Amino acid sequence: MTKAIHPFQGTDDYIITEDLMLTVNIAIKMNKPLLVKGEPGTGKTALAEAVAKALGKELIVWSIKSTTKAQDGLYQYDVVRRLYDSQLGNEGVEDINRYIKLGKLGEAFAAEEQCVLLIDEIDKADLEFPNDLLWELDRMEFFIPETDETIRANNPPIVVITSNAEKELPDAFLRRCAFHFIEFPEKELMRDIILAHYPGIEDLLVEQALDAFFYVRGFFELKKKPSTSELLDWISALRLSGLDTDRLRQDLPLLSFLVKKDEDLETIKQSIGGLR
């Protein structure tokens, strides 16, 4: 069987597994939103950035907060500004379009060329938020009653949705998405990620850092285990420090670049007899 050639195969600095690569490309071909779950630091947000970069498309980011409503992503009608302009006698008040501002979803639908839309950390919003987007994501359109206009995606965006699994998402929403859970990278994949970010790095530092990193993640009971991004920051700090890195697992220098919670630092401090 001939191996399929897929448009997205990762980038120089985003190392992708075969399973994730297949899921991304199938979701693109099926025009389905791709829902990506995984613990923080596994590259969920960076995936959307990598897809946009690899395919040469604009990236539109909708960062979700606890107060975000679905309407925020469609459009906002600034009725207060229109009233203010009317009271001042400003011209153009009759043109409602002047007071309509598209949200991130609206921008993605209205784009002249296909873009990548990242809906980041959807589980931060309330439980109704995903359901409120079902129609728009299914139909790739929405209606603005104030202007009697339908915003329709002539070039439907590639939609990537991330979740840290803080809340369960509604079944109706899950049915409409392609899904992938990004497992935390094993040692070999993590080595490839390090080499992609730090070409020419010393082999000894890579091996020492990996050994210490997985020791910290696996041996200690931590509130927040260090992630890939923190490992990369730690390696950068170690290289800049000029410290001897021959005994990283034993000494754990500059550990605050790797472990970010006070109680976790204290846990490790008590176990190893002090931080350096």
C-alpha positions as CSV (number, residue, x, y, z in Angstrom):
1,M,0.0,0.0,0.0
2,T,1.4,3.4,-1.0
3,K,1.8,5.7,2.0
4,A,-0.4,8.8,1.8
5,I,1.1,12.2,1.5
6,H,-0.4,14.6,4.0
7,P,-0.4,18.4,3.8
8,F,0.5,18.8,7.5
9,Q,3.5,16.9,8.7
10,G,4.7,19.1,11.6
11,T,7.3,21.8,11.4
12,D,10.9,22.2,12.2
13,D,10.1,23.1,15.8
14,Y,6.9,21.1,16.2
15,I,7.6,17.4,16.4
16,I,4.4,15.5,15.7
17,T,3.5,11.8,16.3
18,E,2.1,9.8,13.4
19,D,-1.3,9.4,15.1
20,L,-1.7,13.2,15.7
21,M,-0.6,13.9,12.1
22,L,-3.2,11.6,10.7
23,T,-5.9,13.0,12.9
24,V,-5.1,16.6,12.0
25,N,-5.2,15.8,8.2
26,I,-8.3,13.8,8.4
27,A,-10.1,16.5,10.4
28,I,-9.0,19.0,7.7
29,K,-10.4,16.8,4.9
30,M,-13.6,16.2,6.7
31,N,-14.1,19.9,7.6
32,K,-14.5,19.0,11.2
33,P,-13.3,21.0,14.2
34,L,-10.4,19.2,15.8
35,L,-10.7,19.0,19.6
36,V,-7.3,18.4,21.3
37,K,-7.0,17.5,24.9
38,G,-4.0,16.8,27.1
39,E,-2.3,18.1,30.2
40,P,-0.9,21.6,30.1
41,G,2.4,21.9,28.2
42,T,1.8,19.0,25.8
43,G,1.7,21.4,22.8
44,K,-2.1,21.8,22.2
45,T,-2.0,25.5,21.4
46,A,1.3,25.2,19.6
47,L,-0.4,22.6,17.3
48,A,-2.7,25.3,15.8
49,E,0.3,27.6,15.3
50,A,2.2,24.8,13.6
51,V,-0.7,24.0,11.3
52,A,-1.0,27.6,10.3
53,K,2.8,28.0,9.7
54,A,3.1,24.7,7.8
55,L,0.1,25.4,5.5
56,G,0.9,29.1,5.1
57,K,-2.4,30.3,6.5
58,E,-3.4,33.1,8.8
59,L,-3.9,32.1,12.5
60,I,-6.8,33.7,14.3
61,V,-6.8,33.0,18.1
62,W,-9.9,33.1,20.3
63,S,-8.7,32.8,23.9
64,I,-11.5,31.6,26.1
65,K,-12.0,33.0,29.6
66,S,-14.5,32.1,32.3
67,T,-16.7,35.1,31.3
68,T,-16.6,34.4,27.5
69,K,-19.9,33.9,25.8
70,A,-20.5,32.4,22.3
71,Q,-21.9,35.7,21.1
72,D,-18.4,37.3,21.8
73,G,-17.0,35.2,19.0
74,L,-19.7,36.1,16.4
75,Y,-20.1,39.9,16.6
76,Q,-20.7,42.9,18.9
77,Y,-23.2,45.7,18.1
78,D,-22.0,48.9,19.8
79,V,-25.4,50.4,20.4
80,V,-24.0,52.8,23.1
81,R,-21.5,54.3,20.6
82,R,-24.3,54.7,18.0
83,L,-26.5,56.5,20.5
84,Y,-23.6,58.7,21.5
85,D,-22.9,59.6,17.9
86,S,-26.6,60.3,17.3
87,Q,-26.7,62.7,20.3
88,L,-23.7,64.5,18.9
89,G,-25.1,64.8,15.5
90,N,-22.3,62.8,13.9
91,E,-22.6,61.7,10.3
92,G,-23.2,58.0,9.3
93,V,-25.3,57.1,12.3
94,E,-27.9,55.5,9.9
95,D,-25.2,53.0,8.8
96,I,-25.5,50.2,11.4
97,N,-22.5,48.4,9.8
98,R,-20.2,51.0,11.3
99,Y,-21.2,49.8,14.8
100,I,-20.9,46.0,14.1
101,K,-17.5,44.5,15.1
102,L,-16.9,40.9,14.2
103,G,-15.6,38.5,16.8
104,K,-12.8,36.0,16.2
105,L,-15.2,33.4,14.8
106,G,-16.8,36.0,12.6
107,E,-13.4,37.1,11.4
108,A,-12.5,33.5,10.5
109,F,-15.8,33.1,8.6
110,A,-15.5,36.4,6.7
111,A,-11.8,35.8,5.7
112,E,-11.3,35.9,2.0
113,E,-8.8,32.9,2.2
114,Q,-9.0,29.9,4.4
115,C,-7.4,30.5,7.8
116,V,-6.7,28.5,11.0
117,L,-9.0,29.4,13.9
118,L,-7.8,28.4,17.4
119,I,-10.5,28.3,20.1
120,D,-8.1,28.0,23.0
121,E,-9.1,26.4,26.4
122,I,-12.8,26.0,25.7
123,D,-13.3,24.3,29.0
124,K,-12.7,27.6,30.8
125,A,-16.1,28.8,29.8
126,D,-19.4,27.8,31.3
127,L,-21.1,24.5,30.3
128,E,-23.5,26.1,27.8
129,F,-20.7,27.7,25.8
130,P,-19.9,24.7,23.5
131,N,-23.5,24.0,22.9
132,D,-24.1,27.7,21.9
133,L,-21.6,27.2,19.1
134,L,-23.1,24.0,17.6
135,W,-25.1,25.7,14.8
136,E,-22.3,28.1,13.8
137,L,-19.6,25.4,13.7
138,D,-22.0,23.0,11.8
139,R,-23.2,25.4,9.3
140,M,-20.2,27.7,9.2
141,E,-22.5,30.7,9.2
142,F,-24.4,33.0,11.5
143,F,-27.0,35.8,11.1
144,I,-26.8,39.4,12.2
145,P,-30.3,40.6,12.7
146,E,-29.3,44.3,13.1
147,T,-28.1,44.4,9.5
148,D,-30.2,41.5,8.1
149,E,-27.0,39.9,7.0
150,T,-25.7,36.3,7.0
151,I,-21.9,35.9,7.5
152,R,-21.1,32.7,5.7
153,A,-17.7,31.0,5.4
154,N,-17.0,30.6,1.7
155,N,-13.6,29.2,2.7
156,P,-14.4,27.4,6.0
157,P,-11.5,27.8,8.5
158,I,-9.5,24.9,9.9
159,V,-10.8,24.9,13.5
160,V,-8.6,23.7,16.3
161,I,-10.1,23.6,19.8
162,T,-8.1,22.9,22.9
163,S,-9.1,21.7,26.3
164,N,-7.2,21.0,29.5
165,A,-10.1,18.7,30.6
166,E,-11.1,21.0,33.5
167,K,-14.7,20.3,32.6
168,E,-16.6,17.6,30.7
169,L,-17.8,18.9,27.4
170,P,-21.4,18.2,26.2
171,D,-21.9,15.0,24.2
172,A,-23.6,16.9,21.3
173,F,-20.5,19.0,21.0
174,L,-18.1,16.1,21.2
175,R,-20.1,14.3,18.4
176,R,-19.3,17.1,16.0
177,C,-15.6,17.1,16.6
178,A,-12.6,15.0,15.5
179,F,-10.8,14.2,18.7
180,H,-7.2,13.6,19.8
181,F,-5.7,13.2,23.3
182,I,-2.0,14.3,23.3
183,E,-0.2,11.9,25.5
184,F,2.8,13.4,27.4
185,P,5.9,12.7,25.3
186,E,8.0,9.7,26.1
187,K,11.7,10.1,26.5
188,E,12.6,9.6,22.9
189,L,10.1,12.0,21.6
190,M,11.1,14.6,24.2
191,R,14.7,14.2,23.0
192,D,13.6,15.0,19.4
193,I,11.7,18.1,20.7
194,I,14.8,19.3,22.6
195,L,17.0,18.9,19.5
196,A,14.4,20.7,17.3
197,H,14.5,23.7,19.7
198,Y,18.2,23.6,20.4
199,P,20.2,22.4,17.4
200,G,23.8,21.5,18.2
201,I,23.1,21.2,21.9
202,E,25.6,19.0,23.8
203,D,24.6,15.4,24.0
204,L,25.6,15.1,27.7
205,L,23.3,18.1,28.6
206,V,20.4,16.5,26.7
207,E,20.8,13.2,28.5
208,Q,21.3,14.7,31.9
209,A,18.3,17.1,31.5
210,L,16.0,14.3,30.3
211,D,17.1,12.0,33.2
212,A,16.5,14.8,35.8
213,F,13.2,15.9,34.2
214,F,11.6,12.5,34.2
215,Y,13.0,11.8,37.7
216,V,11.2,14.9,39.0
217,R,8.0,14.1,37.2
218,G,7.9,10.5,38.3
219,F,9.5,10.4,41.7
220,F,7.9,13.3,43.6
221,E,4.2,13.9,44.4
222,L,3.7,17.4,42.8
223,K,0.7,19.7,42.5
224,K,1.9,20.7,39.0
225,K,4.3,18.5,37.2
226,P,6.8,20.2,34.9
227,S,5.8,20.3,31.3
228,T,7.6,20.4,27.9
229,S,7.8,24.2,27.9
230,E,9.3,24.3,31.4
231,L,11.9,21.7,30.4
232,L,12.9,23.8,27.4
233,D,13.2,26.9,29.7
234,W,15.2,25.0,32.2
235,I,17.7,23.8,29.5
236,S,18.0,27.4,28.3
237,A,18.7,28.6,31.8
238,L,21.3,25.9,32.4
239,R,23.1,26.8,29.1
240,L,23.1,30.5,30.0
241,S,24.2,29.9,33.6
242,G,27.6,28.3,32.8
243,L,26.9,25.9,35.7
244,D,28.4,22.4,35.7
245,T,25.6,20.1,34.4
246,D,27.3,16.7,35.0
247,R,25.1,15.9,38.0
248,L,21.7,17.4,37.1
249,R,19.6,14.7,38.7
250,Q,21.6,14.9,42.0
251,D,22.0,18.7,42.2
252,L,18.9,20.0,40.4
253,P,20.2,23.5,39.9
254,L,17.9,26.4,38.9
255,L,15.0,24.2,39.8
256,S,12.6,27.1,39.9
257,F,12.7,27.2,36.1
258,L,11.3,23.7,36.1
259,V,9.0,23.6,39.1
260,K,6.7,26.6,39.5
261,K,4.8,26.0,42.8
262,D,6.2,26.8,46.2
263,E,4.8,23.7,47.8
264,D,6.3,21.5,45.1
265,L,9.7,23.2,45.5
266,E,9.4,22.5,49.3
267,T,8.5,18.9,48.6
268,I,11.7,18.4,46.6
269,K,13.8,20.4,49.0
270,Q,12.8,18.2,51.9
271,S,13.6,15.1,49.8
272,I,17.0,16.1,48.5
273,G,18.1,18.0,51.5
274,G,18.2,21.5,50.0
275,L,18.1,23.3,46.7
276,R,21.2,24.8,45.0
